[in-house]
Each structure stands twice: as structure tokens, then as C-alpha cells.
Amino acid sequence: MPILFGVVLLDLIGFGIVIPILPFLSPQLGADKIDIALIIVSYAACAGISGPFWGRLSDRLGRKPVIMLCLGGAAVSYVMLALASQLWMIFAARAFAGIMAGNLGVASAMMSDITTHEGRARGMGLIGAAFGLGLVLGPLLGGLLAGDSGSFTLPCLVAGCMSLLAIFAAALFLPESVTPERRAANLRQHRDGTRPATFRMLRQTGSRLLVLQYVLHAAAISSITYLVPLWLGDLLGWGARQVGIVFGIQGAIMVLLQGGLLGPLVQLAGEWRLLRICISCLMLGLWLAVFAGSMPWMLAAIYLAMSGATLCMPLLNTITSQRTAQQLRGQMLGTTASAASWGRVVGPLLAGANLTLFGYAGAWLGCIVLVLFYLAWALGAPPSRPPAAASTAAES
């Protein structure tokens, strides 16, 4: 678990470096607010297409080689971004990065492989904590490297170096979590056609509505991520450095919640009740953003919404992995990662359209509508674990 945490952390520091940069890099090459949304969408759409492929491939070949391959692709994409001199080159770099973005789904599958049923929420929380710590160090580093010069080449090259470091760490220290026997069985099922296709797998595990929540969750969060730099820039006149600090502080909160508090909170409240509480906090933060007009209230809205959302993804991953037999976890978590990517397509497009038509208040209200459906699903009775997943606990 610590080794996997470290590999994911190195990768996500690189990812975090470019978060506060893209909204300011792209306008230098002629992009407007819609273009920035489309750049985010190009990454998410390609990740949505490739996500199930990486999950299935990790079931057949193992988690470690797929993680290393995706890290290599990420390094190449950051170099492409560093060398971008025209707007289409930014689109190409982010699209390629999306194609290679299989790491979180595969890493989540690896975490489910190496944790017991009782400890899975804590394990998924560690993946989330690595994401949060990456959002602490990455945006801070990106903002500091960018400085006031307006050149973003150095931050992008450093992001590529972080992915290369993660490859070396994985090669040297990360053990494989799928046994040779299991890989051989998965490969045999793939060749003889007995392995269920994605839609049949979702039906067998009773997870079709559950996977839809990944779309809604990611759409809401990507809308917030798209809106926050523009909101702070337009209303407060902030730039990449200040936005990087805001994301860095939120990353620190994520580390505290996911890395330290998630396990005890799950023991206290259970996965479903805690998920409902977290979605409610997300909703309250978005309502506050609708009416916020000064820096303290704007920051309070951001931190309340993002802190509530922080625990939702590891809780969803925990519920999903507990409902899925071990031999299908890579495919399932690759599918949920793909669903989240499609949510990141919908979110920025919806937020960008609402921002253009109705201003920031209308854009935040659009996010609230998404979260209302999310909360309505969570408030319903949790579905019983289907027979197909009943072996999961025994395998663990």
C-alpha cells in the first residue's frame, strides 16, 4: 500500500502542476473561455474512450505494466504541452494525455486486490489521499515555477519528470497484485469469449445505476474545477499563483480527510450514510457559491463543496469493489473511471454554456442540478449486493 501510494502520488504531482496553468496558458495562444472548456473536454473524452481498455488489459497482463505504460504516456503528453506554440497543439497534448489516462482506475483495482473487505475503504482513501497530496504539491509547484513571467514551459517539463520518476519507482518497488494464475485465466476467458462484455458485467453485478453516479459526480467536480480559476480571476483579479495556492490548500484538506479520517468515519457512519452526508456538503457549498460575492465567502464555498466531494469518490470505489468479483475488478474500475471521464466531458461543457448565457450564478445553479440527481440516488435504499459479487468478500 505505501509503495502504490508513492507511485500514484508522483504521477498526480505532475498532473496537479498543470491544473492552475491551463486556464492561463491557453489564452496566450488565442483561446477563449469556451476553448478552455473544450481543452478539458478533449482530455476527458479520450480518457472515457480508453478507460475500459486499460482496465481489461490490467486484468490480462497485470496492473504494474499497465501503470508504467500509462505513466510513460503522461510524460510524453507533458513534453508536448511544454512545446506547444499553437492552440491545436494544446488540444493534441491533452487528447493524448487522456488516451493514456488509465492510472487511477488501474491503481484502484490494484488497491482492491491487496486489501480486505473491511480495510477497502481505508485503501481507497489512500488513493484519494495521494490525489489530494498531489493537488497540494502540484499546483503549488506549478504556480511557483510559472511565477510572473508568463512562461509555462518549465512547469510542464517538471510535470513530465515527475511521471518519469513514478515509472522508475514502479519498476523498482511496485509488486504485481494479480497472480500469474489469475492473469492466465483472464487471458483464457478473453480468447475464448467467455469473459462478459461491459454492459453484461454491469447487469450481472447490478451496478448500472451505480456507474451513472460516477458520471454525475465527475460532471459536478469538473464544473467546479473549470469555474474556480475563472471565477477567482474575474471577480478577484487572481492569477495562476493565487489559484495554485487555493487548490494546494484544498489538496491538504483532501489528504487529511481521505488519508486520516475516512477509515474512522466509515466505521462510525458506514459507507452509505457517510456518502449521503458528503454529497449534502457538496450541495451546500454550491448554494453558497451562487450568492458569494466577496473573497471569504467565495473561498468558503469552494472549500465546503470540494471537501464534501473529496470523500465521495473513495466511497463510491469502495462500494463498487465490494460488489464486484475479483476477476472483474480491473474491468469494472476501468469502466467506472471511463464513466467519470465522460462526466468530465459533460461538466465543463455545461458549465461553459451556463457561464456564457447566465453568468457565474447560473453556472453554479447548473452544478446544483447535477448534484440533486446524485443526492436523490444516494438517499434511496442502498441496493443489495448481487450474487455475482458475493464471492468478493470470501476472496478477500
BELJO-V157635 format. One record per run of one state. SS is the DSSP state (~ for helix, > for strand, _ for the rest). FROM is the first residue (numbers start at 1). LEN is the number of residues. If there is no record, write none. Layout:
ss=SS from=FROM len=LEN
ss=SS from=FROM len=LEN
This chain:
ss=_ from=1 len=1
ss=~ from=2 len=16
ss=_ from=18 len=1
ss=~ from=19 len=10
ss=_ from=29 len=4
ss=~ from=33 len=29
ss=_ from=62 len=1
ss=~ from=63 len=20
ss=_ from=83 len=4
ss=~ from=87 len=13
ss=_ from=100 len=3
ss=~ from=103 len=12
ss=_ from=115 len=5
ss=~ from=120 len=27
ss=_ from=147 len=6
ss=~ from=153 len=21
ss=_ from=174 len=6
ss=~ from=180 len=13
ss=_ from=193 len=5
ss=~ from=198 len=8
ss=_ from=206 len=2
ss=~ from=208 len=29
ss=_ from=237 len=3
ss=~ from=240 len=30
ss=_ from=270 len=1
ss=~ from=271 len=21
ss=_ from=292 len=3
ss=~ from=295 len=28
ss=_ from=323 len=3
ss=~ from=326 len=54
ss=_ from=380 len=7
ss=~ from=387 len=9
ss=_ from=396 len=1
